[in-house]
Amino acid sequence: MEPNQNNDIKKINFQADRKISIVISGWPAVGKTTIAESLARDFNLKLWNGGDILKMMAHDRGYSSSLNHDWWDTEEAAKFMNERSKNPNFDREVDNRLIELLNEGNVVITSYTLPWIADATINFWLQGSVENRSKRMSMRDNIDIDNARKIVQRRDFENKQIYKKLYQFEFGEKLDVFDFAMNTDILTLESLILLSKNIVENVLRT
């Protein structure tokens, strides 16, 4: 993206009369945070991550390593996930905090659940195969591909189970709550970043 184009996007944001809220959902290791960080930077939005709030809650409960970036891929996280699956209050508290932030506006949030339970200006869904997401996790977290694949498959299964029990929706199946769905197997994350920025820019113009 050319520098002048970037400045134009920010100018649009400053001139907008209404606040905007963006939620990016999708499977684990599909690139949600990468796109969210770019949108937050270029449109001067606050960035929130449901997983980070959940990790802070875990840290408050004595999981000392939970503030690390790749904590979700550890054995300690698996223990926490087991505790989490038995106590729906963990996820409800996270979602309630995120809904409050969403309602304040001028935010971009990565969340598994918000598109199904709250109203955002734009809801994005990111799709990606297990194999490609495993490759991404392997490179991101510096782990072997077989281990990454096991982690991705486990987290896919856990997410389906948790949100079916908590909110009675089929995670990854019912996508009519989304405004835009993008496939990371077809386009690179760099291309999807440009596409998502164009979408947000056009929404701000309306």
C-alpha positions in Angstrom: 0.0 0.0 0.0 1.3 3.5 -0.9 1.9 6.0 2.0 -0.6 8.4 0.6 -3.3 5.7 0.4 -2.6 4.9 4.1 -3.0 8.6 5.0 -6.3 8.7 3.1 -7.7 5.8 5.1 -6.8 7.6 8.4 -8.3 10.8 7.1 -11.6 9.0 6.4 -11.5 7.6 9.9 -11.1 11.1 11.5 -13.9 12.5 9.4 -16.4 9.8 10.2 -19.3 10.9 12.3 -20.1 7.5 13.6 -18.1 5.0 15.5 -17.2 1.7 14.0 -16.8 -1.7 15.5 -15.2 -4.7 13.8 -15.1 -8.3 14.8 -12.9 -10.9 13.2 -13.7 -14.5 13.9 -12.5 -17.8 12.5 -10.7 -21.0 13.2 -7.6 -21.1 15.4 -4.3 -20.0 13.7 -6.2 -18.7 10.6 -4.7 -15.2 10.8 -7.3 -13.2 12.8 -4.8 -11.3 14.9 -2.6 -10.4 11.9 -5.5 -8.8 10.1 -6.9 -7.2 13.2 -3.6 -5.6 14.1 -3.4 -4.0 10.6 -6.9 -2.7 10.7 -6.4 -1.3 14.2 -3.2 0.5 13.1 -4.5 2.0 9.9 -7.9 3.1 11.2 -6.8 4.2 14.6 -9.0 1.6 16.4 -8.4 0.0 19.8 -7.5 -3.7 19.5 -8.9 -6.4 21.8 -8.4 -10.1 21.8 -10.8 -12.4 23.5 -8.1 -15.0 24.0 -5.9 -12.4 25.8 -8.6 -11.5 28.2 -9.2 -15.3 28.8 -5.4 -15.6 29.4 -5.5 -12.8 31.9 -8.3 -14.5 33.8 -6.2 -17.7 33.8 -3.2 -15.8 35.1 -5.4 -14.4 37.9 -6.3 -18.0 38.8 -2.6 -19.0 39.2 -1.6 -20.1 35.7 1.7 -18.3 35.8 2.7 -18.7 32.2 -0.6 -17.5 30.8 0.7 -14.1 29.6 3.1 -15.6 27.1 2.2 -15.2 23.4 2.1 -18.9 22.6 0.7 -20.1 25.9 -2.4 -21.7 24.3 -0.1 -24.4 22.8 1.3 -25.6 26.2 0.4 -28.4 28.6 -0.6 -25.8 31.2 -3.1 -24.3 28.7 -4.6 -27.8 28.1 -5.1 -28.0 31.9 -6.8 -24.7 32.0 -9.0 -25.6 29.0 -10.2 -28.6 31.0 -11.0 -26.4 33.9 -12.6 -23.9 31.5 -14.8 -26.6 29.9 -16.3 -27.4 33.3 -17.1 -23.7 34.1 -19.0 -21.7 31.6 -18.5 -18.5 33.6 -15.0 -18.2 32.2 -16.3 -17.6 28.7 -19.4 -15.7 29.7 -17.2 -13.2 31.6 -14.8 -12.8 28.6 -17.7 -12.2 26.2 -19.5 -9.8 28.6 -16.2 -7.8 28.8 -15.9 -7.8 25.0 -19.5 -6.8 24.4 -18.9 -3.7 26.7 -15.8 -2.8 24.6 -17.7 -3.4 21.4 -20.5 -1.1 22.4 -18.0 1.7 23.1 -17.1 1.6 19.4 -13.9 2.4 17.5 -12.6 -1.1 18.2 -11.5 -4.2 16.3 -11.9 -7.4 18.3 -10.9 -11.0 17.5 -13.4 -13.3 19.0 -14.8 -16.7 18.4 -18.3 -15.9 19.7 -19.2 -12.2 19.3 -20.7 -12.3 15.8 -23.4 -14.7 17.2 -24.2 -12.8 20.4 -23.6 -9.1 19.7 -24.0 -6.5 17.0 -20.9 -5.0 15.3 -20.6 -2.7 12.3 -18.7 -5.4 10.4 -18.3 -9.1 11.1 -15.5 -10.9 9.3 -15.1 -14.7 9.1 -11.8 -16.3 8.2 -11.8 -19.8 6.8 -8.8 -22.0 6.5 -7.9 -25.7 6.2 -6.4 -27.6 9.0 -3.2 -28.2 7.0 -2.6 -24.5 6.1 -3.4 -23.4 9.7 -1.0 -26.0 11.0 1.7 -24.7 8.8 1.0 -21.2 10.0 1.2 -22.3 13.6 4.3 -24.2 13.0 6.1 -21.2 11.6 4.6 -18.8 14.1 5.4 -20.7 17.2 8.5 -22.6 16.0 7.1 -26.1 16.5 7.0 -29.1 14.2 4.2 -29.5 11.8 2.8 -32.7 13.3 2.6 -31.1 16.8 1.0 -28.0 15.3 -1.6 -30.2 13.5 -2.6 -31.9 16.7 -3.0 -28.6 18.5 -5.1 -27.1 15.7 -7.4 -30.2 15.6 -7.7 -30.2 19.4 -8.6 -26.6 19.6 -11.1 -26.9 16.7 -12.8 -29.7 18.6 -12.8 -27.8 22.0 -14.2 -24.7 20.4 -17.1 -26.6 18.9 -17.9 -28.3 22.1 -17.6 -25.2 24.3 -19.7 -22.9 22.2 -22.3 -25.5 21.4 -22.8 -26.1 25.2 -22.6 -22.4 26.1 -24.6 -20.6 23.4 -26.2 -23.5 21.4 -24.6 -22.5 18.0 -22.5 -24.6 15.7 -19.1 -22.8 15.5 -17.9 -22.6 12.0 -21.1 -24.0 10.5 -23.8 -21.2 10.6 -22.2 -18.2 8.9 -25.1 -16.0 8.1 -24.2 -13.7 11.0 -21.1 -12.6 9.1 -21.0 -9.7 6.6 -17.9 -11.0 4.8 -16.2 -14.4 4.7 -12.6 -14.8 3.4 -10.7 -17.9 2.7 -7.0 -17.9 3.7 -6.4 -21.0 1.5 -7.2 -19.0 -1.7 -5.6 -15.6 -0.9 -2.6 -14.7 1.2 -3.0 -12.8 4.4 -1.4 -9.8 2.7 -4.1 -9.9 0.1 -6.8 -10.3 2.7 -5.5 -7.4 4.7 -5.8 -5.1 1.6 -9.3 -6.5 0.9 -10.5 -6.0 4.5 -9.1 -2.4 4.5 -11.0 -1.6 1.3 -14.1 -3.0 2.9 -13.7 -0.9 6.0 -12.9 2.2 4.0 -16.0 1.8 1.9 -18.1 1.3 5.0 -16.7 4.5 6.5 -17.6 6.4 3.3 -21.3 5.4 3.5 
